[in-house]
């Protein structure tokens, strides 16, 4: 009974602490505004430890709404194209978002399947921006579970797969998928199911990037933690109830702030060092250097909650039982068979320094897709990048993306 009470109160305690901190943030912002605005209303920037401290206090918060992708223009071909975000399909737990460009030449349609792991899909802003050079890009824009009314029902792993299929149907035949991290499993399941059903919207190619197709291969700290506890432990220790002040009040969720704490704990020294650098830059008036760190953490501290059923099923079916790798994955009562995939080309990408999804875990998809002919399979190992570098940053743009682009082009 005490554990149940603690679980129910977890979110309420967090909310109370955040409400308390909000008063300090408001005070700090007011002081900054007071001292940085002259009599004409013009805002000025002042350096110094006092102002740096005020700004650090003003930033002491987590946000629960998706940041803007802020991709206004991209270089497509030899010209610059304007980009407009369009909602192609709106469902209770997620939207299909399209980045429409003002160009006439048709380009390959790519669905980016974003992870549902405590952060918003804007973490893939760099992935999307790069893909937009040569593709018509869509992305899965998952909704914060605390904003979904209980009346909308539940959302588990198989519902995630169904959403992928529905999104592909909305895009139409001839699309490609690119899954990043966790949803590599659901992306492969969706493609398998559609292949088994001879679905006309089965993707032409799938790119699986740093995902746990078989988490038993070279298990990382993340994998080991997932299998070290019972499902009962996860249910009683990390699942909480959304306060009724939110639209999803009463819904049981895995709070995003817990996932953020877990991620930060893996590299706490790095995050501590980054904030020390931010303070120093602010104190010295180094605005440009400070802005880079602030931009990253504005995104990193934007969190969303996962439904209880999705989180627990992910732990159970994907990590503890590895159902896809063992051939035991069921979708709507049907056994999923990746061997049914015969015409969808497969590219897997892994990072040699990935401490979240280790070498071999994504490449395991090749053995599962046993019916694919050799020329439809390719594996790319980027030896010098970690998890994040697989889909963002300089090496993604210059070394990994060309492989992905050619993989997609070959199936057009």
N, C-alpha and C positions, 0 to 999 in steps of 0.2 A: 504493500500500500504506500509506503514511503517513497519507493522508486517511482510509482505511478504519479504521485503528487509532484515529485521533482521533475518528471518529464513534462507534466502539464504546465508547470511554472517556469520552465526554462526560457521560453520565448517572452513571457511576461517580465522576467528579471532583466533580460536583454533590453526590452522596450523601456523599462523604467530607467535603466542606466543611460540609454540613449536620450531620453527626455531630459534627464538631469544634465547631460553633457551639452544638450542643445542650448541651454541658458548661457553656458560659458562660450559656446561658439558665437552666439548672438552678441555677447558683450565684446568679444575679440574683434568681430567684424565691424561693430559700431565704432570701436576705438580706431581701427585702421581707417575707416571712412572719415572719421573726425579729423585725424591728423594728416591724411593724405589728400584732402580736398581743400583748395584755397577759397578765397572769398568770391571768386568768379565761378566756382563750381567745377573747376578743372582738377582732375585727379593727378597727383604726382606720386612718384615712387621715392621712398626714403629707405636708405640702408640702415643697418644698426641691429644690435642684438635684441633690443626691445621690440622693434617691428617684426623681426624674424620670429620671435617667440609668439607674438600675437597671431601671425599668419599660421604658424604651426598649430596653435590652439583652434583657430578657425577651420582648419582642415581635419580636425579630429572627429571623423564621422564615416559611416558606411552609407551608401545610397542604395535604394531598392527599385530604381527605375532604369530602363535601358538608356545609356548615353546615345547621342546621335552618332551615326556612322560618319557623317560629315565628309562624304565623298562627293564633291560638287562637280569635279571635272577629272577626266583621265585622258592620257595620250593613247589613242586608238588608231593604229596605222600611222599615217603621217600627219594626222591632225588631232586637235584637242576636242573631245566630245563632252558635252554636258551630261550629267547623270541625275536622274530623278528616281526617288524611291517610290515604288508602287506596291500596294498590297494585292497580290494575285489571288490569295485564298485566306480567309479569316476563320479560324477554328478556335474553340474555347481555350486550348492549352498552347496554341502557337499559330503564327501566321507564316504564310509563304510570301517572302519579301523579294521583289525584283528590283534590280538596279538598271533601269531603262536608260539607254543612251540615244542621243539624237543623231543616229547614223542610219543609212539606208541599206548598207551591205549586211546580209544575214550572217550571224556568227554562231558557232556551236553553243548550245544551251547547256549550262552547267548548274546543277543543284549542289550547293555547299551544305553539307549536313553538319551543323554545329553541335558541340557537346552540350549536354544538359548536366552540368556538374558544379553549379554554384555561381557561375559567371554568365553574363549576357553574351550573345554572339558577336558583339562589337569587339571582343578580343581577337576576332578574325578579320578586323578591318584591313590589316595589311595583306592578308590572303586574298580578300575580295578585290582590293584595289589593284593588285597585280593581275589577277585573273581577268579583270575588266579590260585589259589591253586588247585581248583577243577573243573574248567570249561574252555571251549573253548570260549574265550571272544572276542566280536566285540563291536565297539562303533561308534556312529554317530559323525563324525568329521566335524562340520559346518564351512563353509567358511566365512571369513570376507566380508560382503556385499560390502565394498568399493573396494574390489579386483575383483568383478564380473562385467564384462562389461554390460552396459545397454542392449546390443543386446541379452543377455541371458534371458531376460524377467523378469517377476515378481516372487516373492516368498511369498505366504501368508500362513495362517494357514492350509488350505486344501492341499497346496503343501507340507507342512511339513508332514502331514498324508500320502500323497502319497509316499514321500521319505521313511517313515518307512515301508510301504508295499513293496516297491521295494527292500529295504535292506533285509527284511525277505525272499523275493523270492530269492535273491542272496545267502543267507545263506542256504536256503533249508528247507524242512519239519522238524518238530521236535524241533524247536528253542524255547527259552524262552525270554521274555523281562523283563528288569528292567529299569523303568523310574524314573528319579530323578527330583523333583520339578516341574517346569512349564510344561514339556511335559507329565506329568501323564495324562493330558487331551487328548493329541494327541495319546498317547499310548493306552488309553482305546477306543478312537474313531477308531483307526486302527484295534484293535482286534474285535470291534463290527462289523465294515464293513466287515472284512474278515469272521467272523462267519456268517453274513447275506448272504454272497456269497458262503458259504461252501468252502472257499479257502483252498487248500491243505497245505499252509504254515502258516495257523493260529497258533499262538504260543500255546505251551502246557501249559504255565503258564505265569502270569504277576505279577510283583511286582511293586507296586506303592508307591513311597517314598516321603512323604512331598510335595504333589502336590495339586493344587486348583481345585479338582473335583467339589466342591461346595463352592466358595469363600464367600457365604453369611453366612456360619457357623462361628460364633465367628470371625468376620472380624478384621484383623490386620491393622496396620498403612498403610501397602502396599495396602491392599484391599480398605481401605477407600479413599486413595488418587486416586486410579484408578476410583472410582465412583463419586468422588467429582467434577470432571471437565467434560466438554462436549468434544466430539470427536474433535470438531472444535478447542477447546483450545489446545489439544495435537498436532493437525496438524499445528497450527500456532506457537506454543511455543517450541516444542522439535524436530521437523522434520527439517532436513537441507539437503543441496546438497553437494555431495562429490566433492572436488576440482578436476580439470581435470588433475592434476599431477598424479593421481592414476588410476589404470586400470578401476575402476568403476566410473570414472569421469562423473558427471551429474546425477548419481543415487540418488534418495531421500532416506535418511536413518534416523534412530534414532541413533545418534552417541554413541559409547560405552563409551566415556568419560562422557557423561551425566548420563548414568546408574551408572558408577563408583562413580560419585559425589553423586548421590542419595543414594547408598548403604553406602558410607562413612558417609554421614550426619546422618544416623540412629545410628551410634556408633562412633561419632567423637572423644569423649574422649578416647575411647579405642585405636583408630588409633594414636592419638596424643601421648598417653602414650607409645605405641609400638615404635614409632620413637624416643622418648626421651631415651628409653632403648637402642635402636640401637646405638644412638650417644654415650651414656655412655660406652657401650661395646667396641665400636671402640676406644674411647679415652683411655680406660684402657688396650687395647690390648687383650681383651677377644674374640678371633677370633671365637671359636666354638659357643659361645652364640650369637654372631653377625650374624653368618652364618644362624642360624635357622630363625631369623627374616627376613634376606635378601631373603632367599629362598621363604618364604611365600609371601612377597610383590613383588618379581619378577613375581610370578604367578598372584597375585591379580591385578597388574598393567598392565597385558597383556589383552588388550581389543579388542573386535570386534564390528562392526556396524551391526545393524539389518535393513532389508529392511523396508521401510515405511509401506507397506501393511501388513507385518507380525506384526509389533508393533501395528498399529492401530487396526487390526482385533483382536489381543490378548486382548487389552483393551476393545474393543466393545463386542466381542463374548464370551470371557472366563470370564472376570471380571464384566463388566457392565450388560450384559444380562444373564450370567451364562447359556448359551444355552444347554450345556450337561446336567446339573442338572435339567433343566426345560423340557427336552425332545424335544427341538427345534433345535438341532444341525443338520445341513444339510451338506452332503459331496457329491459333484458333483451331486447335484440335488436329492439325496436320503436321507431320514430321517434316522438318526443314531439311532439304537435301541440296547443298551447294554443288553436288555433282550434276545437277540439272542445268547448271549454267554452261552454255555451249557457244554463245555468240557475244557475250559481254566481255570485252577485254579487261584484264586485271593488271593494275600497277600497285605495288606496295612500296611504301617509303618508310624508312627507319633512320633514327639518329644514333650515331655511334656513342654519344655521351648522354643518352636519354635515361634519366633516373626515375621516370614514371612508367614508361612502357619500354621495356628492355628489348635488346636484339632477339629476333626470332618470334616474338609475340605476334607481330603483324604479318611477317612472312609465312606464318602457318596457314594463311589463306590459300596459298598455292597448292598445298597438298589436299585441302578440302575441295578445291575447284578441280576435281580430277578429270573432268571431261573437256576442259579447255585445252586446245592445241598449243604447243610450245610458243608459236609466234604471237599468241594472244596473252602471254604472261610476261611480266617484267618486274624485277625487284631493284630498287635503288637504295643503296646505303650511303648516307651522308655522314662520313666518319667523324667530322669535327663539329657537330652540333648537338645540343641537348634537346629536350622535348619541345620547348617553345620555338627553337630555331628551325624545326622541321617545316613550320608553316608561316614563319614571320622573320623578317630581317634580311640582311644582305645575302646570306647563302641561299635562303629560300628564293629570292628574286633572281639571283645570278646563276645558281647551279641546280636547284631542285625544280623551279618552275619550268625551265626549258624542257625538262624530261616530261613533266606533266602535260605541257602544251603539245608536245609531239605525240604523246600517248593518245590524247583526245583527237588530235588532227588525223591520226592514222585510221580512226574509226568513222570519220566523216565521209 
